[in-house]
Amino acid sequence: MVLLSWFLVHTLFSFITAAQQRPLLTKTPTILDPGRASLEFGLKFLQNAKFPVSGLRGDQTSLGVMGLNFSLGKMAEVQTEWTAYNFLSVTHASIAPIVPELSSNGRATSDFGDLRLSTKILMIPESKQTPSFGVFTSVELPNASTNKGLGLNSTQYRGGILLGKHWGQLHAFGNLGLGILSNPVQAGSQNDVALYGLGGIYTLTEKINIAGEIFGRWSTRRVPPVGTESLSQLRLGLQVYQAGLRWDIAGSVGLTSLSPRSGIIFGLTKEFDSFFHRKK
């Protein structure tokens, strides 16, 4: 409760205009303006990242963390996410269901990431008295290989509700949902987990925002299938508007035993007119 109270006081903030997700993972109900799109590009470094299915642990570097989002009108937005290159410097390898193929004499492995396709729909716009309300649905495809030790080779579904409310410079928003995670080891079984996120962004100046969140998933099983365990993290960062781009940087701290111990995230976002844009 002390950590949660501190987080609410210092980090539940936002900027009032367009949807601004990076560097956060918690989704906001805000939709991009009609005819607009955004392209995200970044990198991240995670210390002591863990991959239970392959038994690997080490420092992970992700390059080309990309996202493409575009509105389908005033009420809906489509999002895609993908990572071009993941590299793991292996510090520890334990016995696990999958035996990965490592390089550099067993000290490293690399692969691209899974593709995630998402849609969010704004059901009820925000008013002076009530928050905005929306829903989201997401499918993660098994593009990364289990042979490399970084992928699960299983399709994962996520869905839930979105809430958001502005108070002057402050916009708090949260997610609550369900994740249906296929068992990456045993075919025909799955683990249903609760999804949660609480975060926001606060405008310090016209060009600088503070961003923060607590985000994760919770498995109700005492012994969940390997690769579907509970994960959670705290993320704090900045957004800076410069040269027509929104730059972001953040640090993260893992809150569960299987979460990466810490991390650094960096990226940029560019908004532009999409092919759905209609000239007046």
C-alpha positions as CSV (number, residue, x, y, z in Angstrom):
1,M,0.0,0.0,0.0
2,V,2.9,2.4,0.7
3,L,4.3,1.8,-2.8
4,L,0.9,2.2,-4.4
5,S,0.2,5.4,-2.5
6,W,3.6,6.9,-3.5
7,F,2.9,5.9,-7.1
8,L,-0.5,7.5,-7.2
9,V,0.8,10.8,-5.8
10,H,3.9,11.1,-8.0
11,T,3.1,9.4,-11.3
12,L,-0.5,9.3,-12.3
13,F,-0.4,12.1,-14.8
14,S,-1.0,12.9,-18.5
15,F,-1.1,15.3,-21.4
16,I,-4.6,16.3,-22.5
17,T,-4.5,15.9,-26.4
18,A,-3.8,12.8,-28.5
19,A,-3.1,9.2,-27.4
20,Q,0.4,8.9,-26.0
21,Q,1.3,5.4,-25.0
22,R,5.1,5.1,-25.2
23,P,6.9,4.5,-22.9
24,L,4.0,2.9,-21.1
25,L,2.4,-0.4,-21.6
26,T,-0.9,0.5,-20.0
27,K,-3.4,1.5,-22.7
28,T,-5.4,4.7,-22.6
29,P,-8.9,4.9,-23.9
30,T,-8.0,7.9,-26.0
31,I,-8.1,7.4,-29.7
32,L,-6.0,9.0,-32.3
33,D,-7.7,11.8,-34.2
34,P,-9.6,10.6,-37.3
35,G,-7.3,10.1,-40.3
36,R,-4.2,10.2,-38.1
37,A,-1.6,7.5,-37.5
38,S,1.5,7.1,-35.3
39,L,4.8,5.3,-35.9
40,E,6.8,4.2,-32.8
41,F,10.4,3.1,-32.8
42,G,12.6,2.3,-29.8
43,L,15.0,0.0,-27.9
44,K,15.2,-1.4,-24.5
45,F,17.7,-3.1,-22.2
46,L,16.6,-5.5,-19.5
47,Q,18.8,-6.8,-16.7
48,N,18.3,-10.4,-15.5
49,A,15.6,-11.3,-17.9
50,K,14.2,-14.8,-17.4
51,F,12.8,-17.3,-19.9
52,P,11.4,-20.3,-17.9
53,V,10.5,-22.4,-20.9
54,S,14.2,-22.5,-22.1
55,G,15.8,-22.1,-18.6
56,L,17.8,-19.1,-19.8
57,R,18.5,-16.0,-17.8
58,G,20.6,-13.0,-18.7
59,D,20.7,-9.4,-20.0
60,Q,18.4,-8.8,-22.9
61,T,18.8,-6.0,-25.6
62,S,15.9,-5.3,-27.9
63,L,16.5,-3.2,-31.0
64,G,13.8,-2.0,-33.4
65,V,10.9,-2.1,-31.0
66,M,8.3,-0.9,-33.4
67,G,4.6,0.0,-33.3
68,L,2.2,1.3,-36.0
69,N,-1.2,2.7,-34.8
70,F,-3.9,4.3,-36.9
71,S,-7.4,5.4,-36.2
72,L,-10.5,4.0,-37.9
73,G,-12.6,7.1,-37.1
74,K,-13.4,8.8,-33.8
75,M,-14.1,5.6,-31.9
76,A,-11.6,2.9,-32.9
77,E,-7.9,2.4,-33.3
78,V,-5.8,-0.5,-34.7
79,Q,-2.3,-1.2,-33.2
80,T,0.5,-3.4,-34.3
81,E,3.7,-4.2,-32.3
82,W,6.9,-6.1,-33.3
83,T,10.5,-6.3,-32.3
84,A,13.1,-6.7,-35.1
85,Y,16.0,-8.0,-33.0
86,N,16.3,-9.5,-29.5
87,F,19.7,-10.4,-28.1
88,L,20.3,-12.3,-24.8
89,S,23.7,-12.4,-23.1
90,V,23.2,-15.6,-21.2
91,T,24.4,-15.6,-17.6
92,H,22.7,-18.7,-16.4
93,A,21.1,-21.8,-18.0
94,S,19.0,-24.3,-16.1
95,I,17.2,-27.5,-16.9
96,A,13.9,-26.7,-18.7
97,P,11.3,-28.2,-21.1
98,I,13.1,-26.7,-24.2
99,V,16.8,-27.1,-24.9
100,P,17.7,-24.0,-26.9
101,E,20.4,-23.7,-29.6
102,L,22.9,-21.1,-28.3
103,S,25.7,-19.3,-30.0
104,S,29.1,-17.9,-28.7
105,N,29.9,-21.2,-26.9
106,G,26.6,-21.2,-25.1
107,R,26.8,-17.6,-23.9
108,A,24.3,-15.9,-26.2
109,T,21.2,-16.2,-28.4
110,S,19.1,-13.9,-30.6
111,D,15.8,-13.8,-32.4
112,F,13.1,-11.4,-33.6
113,G,10.0,-10.9,-31.5
114,D,6.4,-12.0,-31.7
115,L,3.9,-9.9,-33.7
116,R,1.0,-8.4,-31.7
117,L,-2.2,-7.2,-33.3
118,S,-4.6,-5.1,-31.2
119,T,-7.8,-3.1,-31.5
120,K,-9.2,-0.6,-29.0
121,I,-12.7,0.9,-29.2
122,L,-13.9,4.0,-27.3
123,M,-17.4,3.1,-26.1
124,I,-18.2,6.2,-23.9
125,P,-16.2,9.5,-24.3
126,E,-15.1,11.3,-21.2
127,S,-17.4,13.9,-19.6
128,K,-16.8,16.4,-16.8
129,Q,-18.3,13.9,-14.3
130,T,-17.5,10.5,-15.7
131,P,-14.4,8.8,-17.1
132,S,-14.0,7.6,-20.7
133,F,-14.7,3.9,-21.2
134,G,-13.4,1.5,-23.8
135,V,-12.5,-2.0,-24.6
136,F,-9.4,-3.7,-26.1
137,T,-8.6,-7.0,-27.7
138,S,-5.2,-8.3,-28.7
139,V,-3.7,-11.4,-30.3
140,E,0.1,-12.3,-30.1
141,L,1.3,-14.5,-32.8
142,P,4.1,-17.1,-32.3
143,N,6.8,-15.7,-34.6
144,A,9.8,-16.1,-32.3
145,S,11.3,-19.6,-32.2
146,T,11.6,-21.8,-29.1
147,N,14.8,-23.2,-30.6
148,K,16.4,-19.8,-29.9
149,G,15.1,-19.9,-26.3
150,L,13.3,-16.5,-26.5
151,G,9.9,-17.5,-27.9
152,L,7.0,-19.5,-26.6
153,N,5.7,-20.8,-29.9
154,S,2.1,-20.3,-28.7
155,T,-0.7,-17.9,-29.6
156,Q,-1.8,-15.6,-26.8
157,Y,-5.0,-13.7,-26.5
158,R,-5.7,-10.6,-24.3
159,G,-8.7,-8.5,-23.8
160,G,-10.4,-6.2,-21.3
161,I,-11.7,-2.7,-20.4
162,L,-10.0,0.7,-20.5
163,L,-10.8,3.7,-18.2
164,G,-9.4,7.2,-18.3
165,K,-10.1,10.6,-16.6
166,H,-8.5,14.0,-16.8
167,W,-8.1,16.4,-13.9
168,G,-6.4,19.5,-15.3
169,Q,-2.9,18.5,-16.2
170,L,-3.5,15.0,-14.8
171,H,-4.9,12.0,-16.8
172,A,-5.1,8.8,-14.9
173,F,-6.0,5.6,-16.8
174,G,-6.2,1.9,-16.1
175,N,-6.8,-1.5,-17.7
176,L,-8.4,-4.6,-16.4
177,G,-8.8,-7.7,-18.4
178,L,-8.2,-11.4,-19.1
179,G,-5.3,-13.1,-20.8
180,I,-5.7,-16.6,-22.4
181,L,-2.2,-18.0,-22.6
182,S,-1.6,-21.2,-24.5
183,N,0.6,-23.7,-22.7
184,P,3.9,-23.6,-24.6
185,V,4.9,-27.1,-23.4
186,Q,1.7,-29.1,-23.4
187,A,-0.7,-28.8,-26.4
188,G,-4.4,-28.4,-25.8
189,S,-4.1,-26.7,-22.4
190,Q,-4.0,-23.0,-21.3
191,N,-3.7,-20.7,-18.4
192,D,-6.2,-17.8,-17.9
193,V,-4.6,-14.9,-16.1
194,A,-5.9,-11.5,-14.9
195,L,-4.4,-8.4,-16.6
196,Y,-4.0,-5.1,-14.9
197,G,-2.4,-1.7,-15.5
198,L,-2.6,1.6,-13.7
199,G,-0.7,4.6,-15.1
200,G,-0.7,8.1,-16.5
201,I,1.2,11.1,-17.7
202,Y,1.6,14.6,-16.3
203,T,2.4,17.8,-18.2
204,L,5.3,19.6,-16.6
205,T,5.8,22.1,-19.5
206,E,4.5,22.4,-23.1
207,K,7.2,20.0,-24.2
208,I,7.9,17.7,-21.2
209,N,5.6,15.1,-19.6
210,I,6.2,12.7,-16.7
211,A,4.9,9.1,-17.3
212,G,4.5,6.2,-14.9
213,E,2.6,2.9,-14.4
214,I,2.3,-0.4,-12.6
215,F,1.5,-3.1,-15.2
216,G,1.4,-6.9,-15.2
217,R,-0.5,-10.1,-15.2
218,W,-1.6,-12.4,-12.3
219,S,-2.0,-16.2,-12.5
220,T,-4.4,-17.7,-10.0
221,R,-2.9,-21.1,-10.3
222,R,-0.5,-22.2,-7.5
223,V,1.6,-24.0,-10.1
224,P,1.0,-22.3,-13.5
225,P,2.2,-23.8,-16.7
226,V,5.8,-22.8,-17.5
227,G,5.9,-19.5,-19.4
228,T,2.5,-18.2,-18.1
229,E,3.5,-17.2,-14.6
230,S,2.7,-13.9,-12.9
231,L,4.7,-10.9,-14.1
232,S,4.6,-7.3,-13.0
233,Q,6.7,-4.1,-13.3
234,L,6.9,-0.5,-12.2
235,R,7.9,1.9,-15.0
236,L,8.7,5.7,-14.7
237,G,9.8,8.0,-17.4
238,L,9.6,11.2,-19.5
239,Q,8.2,12.3,-22.8
240,V,9.9,15.2,-24.6
241,Y,8.5,17.0,-27.7
242,Q,11.3,18.1,-30.0
243,A,11.8,18.4,-33.8
244,G,8.3,17.2,-34.6
245,L,8.8,14.0,-32.7
246,R,7.9,12.7,-29.2
247,W,11.0,11.3,-27.5
248,D,10.6,9.0,-24.5
249,I,12.9,7.5,-21.9
250,A,12.0,5.3,-18.9
251,G,13.3,3.0,-16.3
252,S,11.6,-0.2,-15.1
253,V,11.8,-2.3,-11.9
254,G,10.5,-5.9,-11.8
255,L,8.0,-6.6,-9.0
256,T,7.8,-10.5,-9.2
257,S,10.5,-13.1,-9.1
258,L,10.2,-13.9,-12.8
259,S,10.1,-10.3,-14.0
260,P,13.3,-8.7,-15.3
261,R,15.1,-7.1,-12.4
262,S,15.4,-3.6,-14.0
263,G,15.5,-2.0,-17.4
264,I,16.0,1.1,-19.5
265,I,13.6,2.0,-22.4
266,F,14.2,4.6,-25.1
267,G,12.2,5.5,-28.2
268,L,10.4,8.1,-30.3
269,T,7.0,8.5,-31.9
270,K,5.9,10.4,-35.1
271,E,2.3,11.2,-35.8
272,F,1.2,11.8,-39.4
273,D,-1.8,11.7,-41.8
274,S,-2.8,8.1,-42.7
275,F,-4.4,6.8,-45.9
276,F,-7.7,7.2,-44.1
277,H,-7.2,11.0,-43.9
278,R,-9.8,13.1,-45.8
279,K,-8.7,16.5,-46.9
280,K,-11.2,19.2,-46.2
